[in-house]
Amino acid sequence: MMRVYIIMILQLIIWSAFTLVEWLSKHDQLLYKVIMFFVFFYLAFVLCNRVTQSTAKTLFITSLSLTIYTSIHYTLALLTH
């Protein structure tokens, strides 16, 4: 259980780094942003798979962390605007 908690924290850091890089490249084309998203998703996926050694758990944890981060990100965006 502690491993999942550590992975979630590390993945939230990865998603935060993605948001920072996306903000820094706000003038890039959409295609490059999509490619960048998949690079960060792959990084989060590989990190989780290294620890859990299970593809099903990895996919679930990575999807969950992305969902949590996205909901927090858009909730804060709505509150600040």
C-alpha positions in Angstrom: 0.0 0.0 0.0 2.9 2.4 0.8 4.3 1.7 -2.7 1.1 2.9 -4.3 1.1 6.1 -2.2 4.7 6.8 -3.2 3.9 6.1 -6.9 0.9 8.4 -6.7 3.0 11.2 -5.3 5.7 10.8 -7.9 3.2 10.7 -10.7 1.5 13.8 -9.4 5.0 15.4 -9.6 5.3 14.2 -13.2 1.9 15.7 -14.1 2.9 19.0 -12.5 6.1 19.0 -14.6 3.9 18.4 -17.7 1.8 21.4 -16.8 4.8 23.5 -16.3 6.4 22.4 -19.6 3.0 22.9 -21.4 2.8 26.4 -19.9 6.3 27.2 -21.1 5.5 26.0 -24.6 2.1 27.8 -25.0 2.9 28.9 -28.5 3.6 25.3 -29.8 1.2 23.5 -32.1 -1.3 21.1 -30.7 0.4 18.1 -32.3 3.6 18.9 -30.3 1.6 19.2 -27.1 -0.1 15.8 -27.7 3.3 14.2 -28.3 4.6 15.8 -25.2 1.6 14.4 -23.2 2.4 10.9 -24.4 6.0 11.3 -23.4 5.0 12.2 -19.9 2.4 9.5 -19.8 5.0 7.0 -20.9 7.4 8.2 -18.2 4.7 7.9 -15.5 3.7 4.5 -16.8 7.3 3.1 -16.8 7.9 4.5 -13.3 4.8 2.7 -12.0 5.5 -0.5 -13.9 9.0 -0.7 -12.5 7.6 -0.7 -8.9 4.4 -2.7 -9.3 5.5 -5.2 -11.9 1.9 -5.5 -13.0 0.6 -3.9 -16.2 -3.0 -3.9 -15.0 -2.1 -2.2 -11.7 0.1 0.2 -13.6 -2.6 1.3 -16.0 -5.1 1.7 -13.1 -2.7 3.7 -10.9 -1.5 5.9 -13.8 -5.1 6.6 -14.9 -6.2 7.4 -11.4 -3.3 9.8 -10.8 -4.0 11.5 -14.1 -7.7 11.8 -13.2 -7.0 13.2 -9.8 -4.5 15.7 -11.1 -6.8 16.8 -13.9 -9.7 17.4 -11.6 -7.5 19.3 -9.1 -6.0 21.4 -12.0 -9.3 22.4 -13.5 -11.0 23.0 -10.2 -8.2 25.4 -9.2 -8.4 27.0 -12.7 -12.1 27.6 -12.2 -11.6 29.1 -8.8 -9.0 31.5 -9.9 -10.9 32.8 -12.9 
